[in-house]
Amino acid sequence: MHRKAVQKVMPSYPEMAKTMRLSGTVRVEVKVAPNGKVMSAAVLGGHPLLAAVAVDAARQWKFAPGPDETTEVVRLEFF
């Protein structure tokens, strides 16, 4: 079951990544509780300099409530 994100938090772009002109996508797997809150988040792929801020942002997302715990994949873009 795919749950809709009702509140998204965008990550801050790390200064070092800006200096290096890094861009790209970080994929984060989040476990979502029935109430829609993120219980945990782990990086699936993306540049290591962008991964930490992506996980921090993904943990703050809120999803639509559902009957069960679900796992979702969040894609965060850095440009």
C-alpha positions, 0 to 999 in steps of 0.5 A, a space after each residue: 500500500 502506498 501512502 500519500 505524504 501530507 507534509 514534506 520537509 525539504 532538506 537543507 543543502 550542505 555547504 560542502 556539497 554546494 562548494 563541490 557543486 554536487 547534485 542528484 537524488 537521495 532515496 530514503 526508505 521510511 517506516 511509517 506508523 499507522 498514525 502517519 509518523 515516520 518511525 525510522 529512515 535509512 538511505 537506499 542510495 545517493 551521494 554520502 554528503 547529501 545522505 545525512 540531511 536527506 534522512 533528517 528531512 525524511 524523518 520529519 515527513 508526515 503521511 496519511 493515516 493507515 490501518 497498518 505500518 508501511 514502508 515507503 521510499 522517499 526521493 529527495 532532489 538536490 540541485 
